[in-house]
Amino acid sequence: MRFRIITLSCATLFLAMPVYPYGALGHETVGAIADMKLAGTATGAQVTKLLDGITLARASVLADEIKGWDRLKKDQPKPIILKNHPQLQEQLVAFWNANPPTKAKGSDAPTHKEFHYTDVPAVDGSKYVKGNLGTEPYDIVQMIPFCVRVLAGEEPETNDRKITKPVALILLAHYVGDIHQPLHVGNAYFSSAGNLVNPSKGGKSFPDHGGNGFNIILADDKNPKSNPQGDSKSGGKSSGKKSSKSKGNNLHSFWDTDAVVEALNQLEKMIESQPKHKGKATDEEVIAWLANSEPVEWKAKAKSPPTDWAQQWANEILPMSTQAHERLEFSNVTIKNESASGDATEKKMPDGISYTEWSGQRTQEELHKAGWRLAEIIEASLNTKNSEAQKPNSKK
């Protein structure tokens, strides 16, 4: 597999660094699609100004990169992640300080790690309803509209979360990717006996925190080992209880990494199969295809404000979250520290499609929609389209 990391100028795509853990590859793909969609537009110019020239592809991974600061003491200087952009670096440090990884005793302030996900039960017909089980005041479905309000000027940049307009853009570039990853939205719940349950039916249940504690065991050999740290949405780690057939890869990391790799490999093969195409599909061709071909059913409900879109997206992906669990058999389940862990083994499904192939197909659809939606929500938040249309015609 080729190495890739994505950055974008106005018209050119360059890919040159190794894949990191959706993970970085998935997030950068979403950001690069949006960069290409906005290139040459008033919105694109405003994004460039707010981000001091860095691209959405680069911005898309910063919310995960600052997790590296979590191991430092609060007052310890933070490593530079934006060497040539001191003001952005300073604003990210302020954001981290306002939303530290651990809560101070008696504090109501959230942690920045909470902003990446929600834990709605992944059962048939489940919906995101604020205040219901698995939702939190500062989960991803609430933080996306918060960032929208900051960009629109409806939320002051002096807010308690220290989310300025540049930081709001950085976070949106990441969170829009996260909400299209099924295990960042839907969560499996288990009984104390280790059985998969619907928690709405009552009784004590324990979440799997997006699959972070489950080893995934696949029937095929397509699944390479991925970074076990992945893009963990809760800081959870593998239970460490690996069966002889385990690849050593937890379920959450699989969706962050392997499903993205499979999705892009499938897309490369599709491009290469075109009658006039010669040779291997380039990374530039992959992003161009995603940016120039409209995804199916990607638009929000008619006339709904951008502050409503995150909930619509969450409810849209919940059935996929359910399927992502239904295609697995859970075993060796243990409950520790109010969380479930164990093994997740691929089932043989009536459709004959392997878990890897199925996840790749669905992830390709979600990355595609996420890139277009990121561009759309930024444009709607900054209101640049309407502002441009209202400008009087200039006279030479």
JOPEWO-V660258 format. One record per helix or strand of 2 or more residues. SS is the DSSP state (H for helix, E for strand). FROM is the first residue (numbers start at 1). LEN is the number of residues. Records with the same first field share a line. If there is no record, write none. Layout:
SS = FROM-LEN / FROM-LEN
//
This chain:
E = 6-3 / 13-3 / 120-2 / 186-2 / 189-2 / 196-2 / 206-2 / 214-4 / 328-9 / 339-8
H = 24-15 / 42-9 / 56-4 / 62-10 / 86-13 / 112-5 / 140-13 / 165-14 / 182-3 / 199-3 / 209-3 / 251-22 / 283-10 / 306-21 / 355-28 / 384-7
//
